[in-house]
Amino acid sequence: MSKKGLLISNDHSVLVTGGAGFIGSNLCDFLIQNGNKVVCLDNFATGKKENISHLLENENFQLIEGDIRNMEDCIKACSLVDYVLHQAALGSVPRSIKDPITSNEVNVTGFLNMLVAARDSDIKRFVYAASSSTYGDSKGLPKMEEVIGKPLSPYAITKYVNELYADIFAKTYGIETIGLRYFNVFGKRQDPNGAYAAVIPKFVMQLMKHQSPNINGDGTYSRDFTYIDNVVQANIKALTTKNKRAANSVYNIAFGERTSLNDLLSILKDYLSEYDPKIKDINTIYGPLREGDVPHSLASIQKAQDLLNYQPTHNLKRGLKEALSWYWDNLK
Ligand SMILES: NC(=O)c1ccc[n+]([C@@H]2O[C@H](COP(=O)([O-])OP(=O)(O)OC[C@H]3O[C@@H](n4cnc5c(N)ncnc54)[C@H](O)[C@@H]3O)[C@@H](O)[C@H]2O)c1
């Protein structure tokens, strides 16, 4: 994919909410590297200054330390830009089970604030992070955008409500929205620490420290792991597509293959053994299943391919090679 083809325009500017987080900071990097102006709105709830420290001196980058639960912060940020990539949210199913009120305040009220601010600032397009958790208890595989089940967690409800609000704002106020249902994203800067860490960085960190990784269940649960470069590409294509039929809809963003947790772990051990041979012999600990987890997840990416011209470049193995090199260099 030619990077030039993804340029928006030098006189256009993009707000990345949650821009100090894992996905948001990778989006900021791409936009800045391609000559765009970027405003980052983040309250550092889970994001980190170090994820954007290299951008702070760049004249095209502006940080607003603020909270999407505060309408004034949303209005200020939207007034500076033409486009929005809304990533700010509290992720993690277990976090939302422990504290559903805060998840709702950030993910639903914060989202609504951002939509209102975007509407009132004449934002050209509002692209937002939706989630595969919206498929809930639907059993069919691969997941197709039009068929969802009942949500299995407060987090999943918040992400589904986002889609409902985006749809109503498009119909009622004419704002253009595109929702991207991410499937288990991984890559550089994803936080390996804390109770709510995602599975890939958590396993990587445990293996690097010679600790036994814990699998919830027997390891046969599977996921459509999606490398960050694919997610960045999807956001830029959603932001720039001229295909009018693409707007006001939601898309699965994944690679389109599923891998069990057991297979993931064996690939990780294999690749990390190239850095440290002792990692090959580390045992796995199996524990009880986790509340709210869906057994299997696999996306159909046909709709994103057809309407957004989304073409994922990295499968799990290619993505892991790049991600592991970053984790080894930065966290070892
Ligand atoms: N990582 C995944 O696999 C995945 C999967 C599906 C959906 N998503 C969604 O993608 C988005 C980005 O996720 P991520 O993995 O980069 O998580 P992250 O935690 O690294 O990033 C979220 C960012 O939002 C910021 N934030 C949180 N609350 C805020 C608030 N009230 N005001 C302003 N900023 C706030 C955080 O500080 C952080 O920088 C989220 O909306 C998440 O729900 C992620």
The ligand as an ORCA input file, in Angstrom:
! r2SCAN-3c Opt
* xyz 0 1
  N      -7.143     -3.289     21.810
  C      -8.140     -4.033     21.324
  O      -7.984     -5.230     21.067
  C      -9.484     -3.422     21.085
  C     -10.513     -4.256     20.600
  C     -11.754     -3.690     20.358
  C     -11.972     -2.350     20.565
  N     -10.956     -1.569     21.074
  C     -11.219     -0.153     21.295
  O     -10.167      0.598     20.703
  C      -9.976      1.814     21.439
  C      -8.512      1.974     21.808
  O      -8.132      0.869     22.608
  P      -6.635      0.593     23.062
  O      -6.437     -0.868     23.017
  O      -5.706      1.487     22.340
  O      -6.715      0.995     24.599
  P      -5.826      2.007     25.462
  O      -6.306      1.846     26.866
  O      -4.387      1.799     25.193
  O      -6.250      3.412     24.878
  C      -7.379      4.118     25.295
  C      -6.979      5.567     25.463
  O      -8.136      6.328     25.862
  C      -7.750      7.209     26.911
  N      -8.922      7.522     27.724
  C      -9.604      6.687     28.556
  N     -10.596      7.351     29.167
  C     -10.550      8.634     28.716
  C     -11.296      9.783     28.991
  N     -12.302      9.775     29.881
  N     -10.987     10.934     28.348
  C      -9.945     10.975     27.469
  N      -9.194      9.911     27.178
  C      -9.483      8.744     27.789
  C      -6.714      6.422     27.694
  O      -5.906      7.239     28.530
  C      -5.936      5.760     26.561
  O      -4.892      6.593     26.094
  C     -10.938      1.740     22.618
  O     -12.121      2.434     22.258
  C     -11.228      0.260     22.757
  O     -12.479      0.019     23.358
  C      -9.731     -2.077     21.324
*
